């Protein structure tokens, strides 16, 4: 989810998954080209050490960060990688104490010497607690949350414009177990400690999945559910004076990005009226309200989005292919001339993270049988 640097909105055009349709999609015009880039391996993943990448942030063409998930069942650990202009290298990250299961979900860049990562850790096999860490220019160190009565996870984090502060969002659970009801969770770093902010929870189950800046505005998205009703997307704008809440279409919003208060996009998994079928969905904020921009019949989920400006948006996600019994990844692009599929290979897996700059874009594919990663880089030296 690389916010504020590029534009990405995953759109899956309603095209057949048959080879003939795929060939037609591949002929879509592009500026620049996608190129496969090797990723660093290790003992656990010799051919794809990045694992399931959950977020990527680009500072410059020779400086980028990525975080990933490694593990299975009750063993899982987050990992951190950095791009130096020539290759991705794993960066040492301190493992939380007293747990064998912890996840890094999102990154935020304040400056080249101040980068944040947030996620969750599982304590005693049941208690889910938020996790935060900071890069100080030399090393990563864990930053205590300090709110011992807060159970939950952090799934998004963003730098507050014009400050050294950050805002992290996620889901809070009423007790040790992540079951039953839930609330949105918002924490603000004030420079020395984390403080919990009141946040809207319009349903019995509510949660934030991501947060991003759009000019001076900060938007957080997620979902909520009320008994007897369908689950709906949730979009909330934060200011120091409080939150403005908007309910979106049925489904879950998973990622958000924007360049100005009137140009904000979120992506996720919508639900088809009547059948309830999953659809990759894009919603947009026009300065007054949120509305559905696109819904794609052959896409199940859009997982990440980035907005570059001037009408250009990129997104990444996947569609389940029944005959394969697994998913197929997609990257979709919106320009001034409309939407088109930009990366459309008939391979298994999911596009889990995408980000970069207008001329240098990164996309990560996670594929079976284990969560190996494949990295693709899109380089373009002119706007198109």
C-alpha positions in Angstrom: 0.0 0.0 0.0 2.5 2.8 -0.9 0.5 5.9 -0.2 1.3 9.4 -1.5 3.9 8.2 -4.0 2.0 6.5 -6.9 -1.4 5.4 -7.9 -2.8 2.0 -7.9 -6.3 0.7 -8.0 -6.9 -2.9 -8.7 -9.6 -3.4 -11.2 -10.4 -6.6 -12.7 -12.2 -6.2 -16.0 -15.1 -8.5 -16.7 -13.1 -10.6 -19.1 -13.1 -14.4 -19.5 -10.3 -16.4 -17.9 -10.0 -18.4 -21.1 -6.7 -18.2 -23.0 -8.2 -16.2 -25.9 -9.4 -13.5 -23.5 -6.1 -13.5 -21.7 -4.2 -12.9 -24.9 -6.4 -10.0 -25.7 -5.8 -8.5 -22.3 -2.1 -8.9 -22.7 -2.2 -6.7 -25.8 -3.3 -3.7 -23.7 -0.9 -0.8 -24.3 1.5 0.0 -21.5 4.2 2.6 -21.0 7.4 0.9 -19.9 7.5 -2.8 -19.1 7.1 -5.2 -16.3 10.3 -7.1 -15.4 10.8 -10.0 -13.1 13.2 -9.2 -10.3 14.9 -12.0 -8.1 14.1 -11.9 -4.4 16.5 -13.0 -1.7 16.1 -16.6 -0.5 16.9 -18.2 2.8 16.9 -21.7 4.4 13.1 -21.7 4.8 12.3 -20.2 1.4 15.3 -20.8 -0.9 13.5 -19.6 -4.0 11.5 -16.7 -2.5 12.6 -15.4 0.8 10.2 -12.5 0.9 7.2 -14.7 1.7 3.7 -13.2 1.6 4.4 -9.5 1.4 1.8 -7.4 3.2 3.0 -3.9 2.4 5.7 -2.0 0.5 6.8 1.7 0.7 9.1 3.5 -1.6 11.2 6.5 -0.5 13.4 6.8 -3.6 14.4 4.6 -6.6 17.3 3.2 -4.5 15.4 3.1 -1.2 12.3 1.0 -0.4 10.9 -1.1 2.4 8.8 -4.3 2.3 7.3 -6.4 5.1 6.1 -10.0 4.9 4.6 -13.0 6.6 6.4 -16.3 7.1 4.9 -19.3 8.9 2.0 -21.7 9.3 -0.5 -22.7 12.0 0.9 -21.6 15.4 4.3 -20.4 14.1 4.5 -17.2 12.2 7.0 -14.3 12.1 7.1 -11.0 10.3 10.2 -10.1 8.3 11.6 -6.8 6.9 13.4 -6.2 3.7 15.1 -3.1 2.1 15.8 -2.2 -1.5 19.2 -0.5 -2.1 18.8 0.2 -5.8 20.3 -3.2 -6.8 18.7 -5.9 -4.7 16.4 -6.6 -1.8 18.1 -7.5 1.5 16.7 -8.8 4.7 17.0 -6.4 7.6 17.3 -7.6 11.2 14.1 -7.2 13.2 13.6 -7.8 16.9 11.2 -10.7 17.6 8.6 -9.9 20.3 9.1 -11.8 23.5 6.9 -14.7 24.7 5.3 -15.5 21.4 5.9 -17.7 18.3 3.2 -16.0 16.3 3.5 -12.4 15.2 2.5 -10.5 12.0 3.6 -7.2 10.4 0.7 -5.7 8.5 1.6 -2.1 7.4 4.4 0.4 6.9 4.6 4.2 7.2 7.5 6.4 6.2 8.0 9.7 8.1 11.5 10.2 6.6 14.4 8.0 5.5 15.5 7.7 9.1 12.1 7.2 10.6 9.9 4.3 9.4 7.1 2.6 11.3 5.8 -1.0 11.1 2.6 -2.2 12.9 0.9 -5.5 13.3 -0.1 -8.0 16.0 1.3 -10.7 18.3 -0.5 -13.8 19.7 0.2 -14.2 23.5 -0.5 -17.5 25.4 -2.1 -18.9 22.2 -5.1 -16.7 22.6 -4.5 -13.1 23.5 -4.1 -10.9 20.4 -2.2 -7.7 21.2 -1.2 -4.8 18.9 2.5 -4.5 17.9 4.5 -1.5 16.7 8.2 -1.0 15.8 10.3 1.9 14.5 13.4 2.2 12.3 15.7 5.0 13.6 18.0 5.2 10.7 20.3 2.4 12.0 18.1 -0.4 13.4 14.6 -1.5 14.2 13.3 -1.5 17.8 10.0 -2.5 19.3 7.9 0.4 20.7 5.7 -0.6 23.6 2.1 0.1 23.1 1.6 0.5 26.8 -2.1 -0.1 26.8 -2.3 -3.4 28.5 -6.1 -3.6 28.5 -6.2 -3.3 24.7 -6.6 -6.6 22.8 -6.5 -6.4 19.1 -4.4 -5.9 15.9 -3.0 -2.9 14.0 -3.6 -3.2 10.2 -2.8 0.3 8.9 -0.4 3.2 9.8 0.2 6.6 8.3 2.4 9.6 8.9 0.3 12.7 9.9 1.2 15.4 7.4 3.5 18.1 8.6 4.5 16.3 11.8 6.7 13.5 13.2 3.5 11.8 14.5 1.8 8.7 13.1 -1.8 7.3 13.3 -2.3 3.5 13.5 -5.6 1.8 13.0 -7.0 -1.7 13.3 -9.5 -3.8 15.3 -10.0 -4.1 19.0 -11.5 -7.1 20.8 -13.4 -7.0 24.1 -11.3 -9.7 25.7 -8.3 -12.0 25.2 -9.9 -14.1 22.4 -10.5 -12.6 19.0 -14.1 -13.8 18.9 -17.6 -12.3 18.9 -18.0 -8.6 18.8 -15.2 -6.1 17.9 -14.6 -2.4 17.6 -12.4 -0.1 15.5 -9.1 0.7 17.1 -7.1 4.0 16.5 -3.8 4.9 18.2 -1.8 8.1 17.9 2.0 8.4 18.5 2.6 11.7 20.2 6.4 11.6 19.9 7.0 9.7 23.2 4.1 7.3 23.6 0.9 5.8 22.1 -2.5 7.2 23.0 -5.8 5.6 22.1 -8.2 7.8 20.2 -12.0 7.4 20.3 -13.0 5.9 17.0 -16.4 5.0 15.4 -17.8 1.5 15.7 -21.2 1.6 14.0 -21.8 -2.2 14.2 -21.6 -5.0 16.7 -18.5 -6.1 14.7 -16.5 -3.2 13.4 -12.8 -2.8 12.3 -10.4 -0.7 10.4 -8.2 -2.3 7.7 -6.1 0.6 6.4 -5.4 4.3 6.7 -4.0 6.9 4.3 -3.5 10.6 3.8 -5.2 12.5 1.0 -3.8 16.0 1.0 -4.5 17.3 4.5 -7.2 14.7 5.1 -6.7 11.3 6.8 -9.1 8.5 5.8 -9.4 5.1 7.4 -11.4 2.2 5.9 -12.7 -1.1 7.0 -16.1 -2.7 7.6 -19.0 -3.1 10.1 -21.9 -5.4 10.6 -25.2 -4.9 12.5 -27.3 -7.9 13.5 -29.9 -8.7 10.8 -28.1 -6.6 8.2 -25.4 -7.2 5.6 -21.7 -6.3 6.3 -20.9 -2.9 4.8 -17.7 -1.0 3.9 -16.7 1.7 6.4 -14.9 4.9 5.6 -14.1 7.4 8.3 -12.2 10.7 8.0 -10.1 11.8 11.0 -9.3 15.3 12.2 -8.0 16.4 15.6 -11.6 17.3 16.4 -13.0 13.8 15.7 -14.3 11.4 13.0 -16.7 11.8 10.1 -18.3 8.4 9.4 -19.5 7.2 6.0 -21.1 3.8 5.2 -20.2 2.3 1.9 -21.6 -0.6 -0.2 -22.0 -4.1 1.1 -18.6 -5.8 1.7 -15.2 -5.0 3.2 -12.8 -2.3 2.3 -9.2 -3.5 2.6 -7.0 -0.6 1.4 -7.2 3.2 0.8 -5.1 5.9 -0.9 -5.5 9.4 -2.2 -3.8 12.6 -3.3 -6.3 15.2 -2.3 -9.5 15.4 -0.2 -11.6 15.0 -3.4 -9.5 12.2 -5.0 -9.5 9.2 -2.6 -10.0 5.6 -3.6 -10.5 2.4 -1.6 -10.6 -1.2 -2.7 -11.8 -4.4 -1.2 -14.3 -7.2 -1.6 -17.8 -6.2 -2.4 -20.9 -8.4 -2.4 -23.3 -8.7 -5.3 -26.9 -7.7 -4.4 -29.2 -10.7 -4.3 -26.6 -13.5 -4.7 -24.0 -12.2 -2.2 -21.2 -13.3 -4.6 -17.8 -11.8 -3.9 -16.7 -9.0 -6.3 -13.5 -7.0 -6.5 -14.8 -3.5 -5.8 -13.4 0.1 -6.0 -15.1 2.9 -4.2 -14.2 6.6 -4.5 -14.8 9.8 -2.5 -15.8 12.7 -4.7 -15.4 15.4 -2.0 -18.9 14.9 -0.6 -19.7 11.2 -0.4 -18.4 7.7 -1.2 -19.7 5.8 -4.2 -19.0 2.6 -6.1 -16.6 3.3 -9.0 -16.2 -0.2 -10.4 -17.3 -3.7 -9.6 -15.6 -6.6 -11.4 -17.5 -9.8 -12.1 -14.4 -12.0 -12.4 -12.4 -10.6 -9.5 -13.0 -11.8 -6.0 -10.9 -9.3 -4.1 -8.7 -6.2 -4.4 -6.0 -6.1 -1.7 -4.0 -2.9 -2.3 -4.3 0.4 -4.0 -2.2 3.5 -4.7 -3.1 6.8 -6.3 -0.5 8.7 -8.3 -2.7 11.7 -9.3 -3.9 13.1 -12.5 -6.5 10.4 -12.7 -4.0 7.5 -12.5 -4.7 4.7 -10.1 -3.3 1.2 -9.7 -4.6 -1.8 -7.7 -3.7 -5.4 -7.1 -5.6 -8.5 -6.2 -6.9 -11.9 -7.4 -9.7 -14.0 -8.7 -10.4 -17.6 -7.8 -10.2 -20.0 -10.7 -12.4 -23.0 -10.1 -10.6 -25.4 -12.5 -7.3 -24.5 -10.9 -8.7 -24.7 -7.3 -6.6 -21.7 -6.5 -6.4 -17.9 -7.3 -5.0 -16.0 -10.2 -3.3 -12.6 -9.7 -4.1 -9.3 -11.5 -2.8 -5.8 -11.6 -5.2 -3.1 -12.9 -4.6 0.5 -13.9 -6.8 3.5 -14.3 -5.6 6.4 -16.5 -7.3 9.4 -18.0 -8.6 7.2 -20.8 -10.2 4.6 -18.5 -9.4 1.3 -16.8 -7.4 -1.6 -18.2 -5.6 -4.7 -17.0 -1.9 -4.1 -17.0 -0.5 -7.4 -15.6 -2.5 -10.5 -16.6 -0.5 -13.7 -16.7 -2.1 -17.1 -16.3 -0.3 -18.2 -13.2 -1.5 -19.1 -9.7 -1.3 -16.9 -6.7 -2.4 -13.5 -5.4 -1.0 -10.0 -5.8 -0.8 -8.9 -2.2 1.1 -5.6 -2.2 1.8 -2.9 -4.7 3.5 0.5 -4.5 6.2 2.8 -5.8 6.5 6.0 -7.8 5.0 7.2 -11.1 8.1 5.9 -12.8 9.1 2.9 -10.6 6.4 0.5 -9.4 6.7 -2.7 -7.4 4.2 -5.6 -7.2 4.5 -8.7 -5.1 2.9 -12.1 -6.0 2.4 -14.8 -3.4 2.0 -18.2 -4.8 1.4 -21.9 -3.7 2.2 -24.5 -2.5 4.0 -22.4 0.2 3.9 -18.7 0.6 6.8 -17.9 -1.7 7.0 -14.5 -3.3 7.7 -13.3 -6.8 8.6 -9.7 -7.5 7.7 -7.6 -10.5 9.0 -4.2 -11.2 7.4 -1.7 -13.6 9.7 1.0 -15.0 8.4 3.9 -17.0 10.3 7.1 -17.7 7.4 9.1 -19.1 3.8 9.5 -18.2 1.2 7.6 -20.2 
